[in-house]
Amino acid sequence: MEYSLFYPPNAEKRVQKLTAESINDLSIDFLLNALTENRNERDHMRKLMTCVTDDPDVIRYRCDVFEDFLRFPELRSAMEELVVELAELRDLEKFQKDQDSSAFWSLVNRLREVDEYVRCISMLKEILDNLDIRSEGMLTLRKLVTDISAESGFPELRADIDETMDKVRRLKSITIGVNLDDMLRPKSAGVISLNDAEFKESGLMRRFMNFADKKSELHHGTNVSGIRNFHPATPLTPVNFVQKAEMNSNLTGAQIRTSTVTGADSLSNAIKDTVTNIMKQTVNDVKNTIKRYVNISGYMLINLLPEVLFYIRWAELMDKIIASGMPLCKPEILPPEQRDCSFKELYNLKLAINKANGEELSIITNDIDFNDEMRIFILTGPNRGGKTIFTQAWGLAMLLAQLGIYVPASKAAISPCDNIFTHFPADENDTVDLGRLGEESKRLSEIFKQATERSVMLLNESLATTSVTEGLFIAKDVVKAMRYMGVRCIFNTHMHDLARSVDELNAEIEGKSAAASLVTGVHDGERSFKVSLLPPQGISYAKDIALKYGVSFAQIKESIDSRAGEASAEQTEEA
């Protein structure tokens, strides 16, 4: 059975990847850094976050799973502990193909990990049995864990592990013989015996220490009698080792190559190889114990690691945002062909993250509704009036909804898009060959080659770096092309004439999306960052700002006349 927390059973894994420009313009790296400091976790989550699916069933499945993670912090704790254990077991299946007996030490360690795995599955089962989980994904996981526990012979597995580990634990010490060359460098080594008692100072050790202290002469022979054999049931027993050593006065074992540069040698590996050879039966016992259970269905949970981490980290971040007082909601998923979406109290997730991290911010929320009457919004307003923040806010909300995460709004309903395309100003270094206008036009052309009527476009000050006449000409054609194709788009711009021409553009071309004018920025001389469905307000905005800062003609004239009157009065007094 293939199991996923991202896709329901038998679902088609149909996705489109975000472009490099969209990944940058939506600040995916900022989000990943907010989710975790662990680089490996960021890499795993990046792969999930940059793939867009528009399958409503898949998105609803994800939304429900995330809701369970968000509702139960204890579930997140249990799953995170399981993640740690499963991460160490990812290579366990390799032992089925491992015919190299030198893997003894790894086998012993993996045997301990299997024991931990059994414990974690039991713990996860207990947690899932005692929580009111409701999502299809988590209910399936609970059944899977229950089946693993019931059908995979966990009691027998634990008994086998205990028996095998008891055998391994009996090994307390190793007696090693090392042959030296004329320069007293190790040239070969062999294990004389494995012992079931810890090493204590013996006559052999005393003789060696005395020789090192120049208190005695070199010991003659290799008599090591009295050492207890630990594992005689091997092709090359400790007895044979000892007898061969006594007959030839020379230990046979792995050859040792010493580096003339570093002095490093392979003594440790030689010892491990020889120990494994002696303990071949124990090695086989460990292998057989693992192989007996290595195919239990529980190991499919290893494939869930990135998905589990994804839900855990997003739930933790959403908890912080909720604690900061900002609204979040589970999105309603509409049919993709409907191409609608609406948000109440939408805000930019990046601002909410900064606020949750302690930054003093007053975040303004806005409503927006894409429907049959309007799907292309020409957004105008003054500099620093919130155009880019709002444009990005909508793109992030669409992405989060389709990933299954709660969205930064109090209410949301979306028809999923098949991809999110962005067109933000490029770096100056990227425009050397084509020039700014050429580079922007080229990127727009590439977007239209990939986009469909179900796509979402975010245009941020596009075509604004050339003359007003040239930029406006191309921008009108771009809007007509979007209307003809049927995409949903926010095009924020300083070209107020583009916003004023929406009725003309709608009339010129038949299409599946209509254009409308949005404004954001300043009202009554104050920055509000509120978005309104209105014609462009360029002149009134300028008037508000002029009045606020005292640079209207009437205010300046009054100031000049006032200063002139004061000067005249001073002259009269002096006279």
Phi, psi and omega in degrees: 000127175269127186233139180214146172269359180253337182224130176293164181305137176067011179285144176281125181275074183260111182224160169237142180274141172297146176288163178300323179295319180293320178300319179288313186290334176271001177059046180299321180296323176300315180296317181298319179294328177287333182281320185200151174269350183279121185295319180297320177296319179298319180297318179296315184288330177301318180298323179285321187283343183259009176248124186252126172247144177247016179282113183302322181295319178295316182294317178297320177303313180295316180303317181292319179297314180299322180300320177296318178296321182289323184287334189234094176301327180293330175294318179297319180297315180295317181292325179292322176295321178295322179301316180300316181291317183292329179299328180279350182256002186299332183265007187296325183297339180298336183291341177295330182261358185281113178252004183269114184292348180289357180277016185306311184296320177295323179298317180297316179296319179294327177298321176295322181292324176299321178299318177294323179299315178302318180296318182291321178297317178298319179295316180297320177300316181296318179297311183294327179292338186251011178244149179274059179288147187231341184287150177300319182298315182283327175295322176295320178297318179299317178295320180298314180295320178297318179294320178300313182296322185276325190257348186264010175067043181303317178301317179293321179299314180298320178296318178296319179298314181300317182295315181292317179295328177298320178295317181293321183294341180293339178287116183245333181203162180232135175257123187241141172245136182234126174270143183245152174269188184297338179263013179064028175264144178299132177240337173203158183214154176211152176268123182279318178197159171251134191240149179263018175226148179293149181290135173233160183303128181239177179300324180297316180293320179297319180297320179295316181294322178295320179296318179298330179271005180060035179260354179206174179271171179297134180288137180267131176090182181229041183289114179236034182296154179096353177277130186279131178286141181258316186225081183284344188277062177223159180302326179240098187275161175303326180298314178300319178302312183294315182298318180295322179294319182292322183289320187253356186052034182208124178282139174254135181186196182293138178285147184244125176255126182254130179290128178285346182268310186256343184081001180289148177220172183261029182302315182299315179294322178298319179295315180297318179298318182290320177300317181297320178300316179294323184264030186305320181294319178296319177302313180297323177299316180296314179302313182297323179296316181291315183299329182298334185235000188295337181266009179300145189299344181300336183287350173291342178294339178302324181291347181275353188309308180298321182292317179299314178299320179303309182293321180298310185292321179291323178295320178297317180293319180295327175301318180294320181291319176299318180295335179280353176099005181270144181285147173221151180211157173277124185284146169277133184258118181263167177299136182301323183293344179289329176057033177256163165192146180216145179225137172251132180056047178288142176213167183279124183300327180298319178297320180295323178296315178298319179294318179297334179272009172107357180286137180282108182223143170250104188268126179268131178257157182217157175256148174208146185219116175262125182208189183301332183278332181203123177230352178239116183250124174266110188258119179240165181160172184286168172303142180060028178265000176101012183295309182294320180300317181290319179300312179293325180302317180294316179299317179295321180296319177296316181296313181298317181302318184280344171278349180096008183267149173304146184255153181284078180193167177271339178204141182209142173218125185226144161270120185301145175263159179274342174190162179242117180251136180239150177220088180253163179305138181272161174295144181304325182294338182274357186247009185297314186289316187260346189081161185299311182295317179297319180294317180295319180294320179299316181294322177297319179299319180294324178296314182293335177289337183256332188286157175228180179296343180264008181274163175242136178236139175237110179250122185242104180055035178294141175064023183266357186261008176246191178293154182301319183296311181296313181299317181294321180299311181292320182299320178297320178294323178296315180296318178297321179295321178293320178297317181295319181287321179102017182286166168260137187206145162244121181245097179269137191202160171266357181280086182297331178295331177294316179293324180291340185263015185298320179297319179297317181294319178297326182282331185288331188224134173284138181197176184263357177224139178253149180264149178213163183258131172242149175229150176213156174137253191245135174230131181055038176079001181244143176286126181241335182061015176276142181257134182226148177276089185216161171296161180301141187246034187307309184292316182293324177298314180299321179295317179300314182293318179300316180294321182298319185259007173073034181244019171285158182300317182298319181291319180293317180298318179298320180294317180297314181296323181295314180295324179294320179295321179295319180296319180296321180295320180295320180296321179296318180295319181295325180291000000 
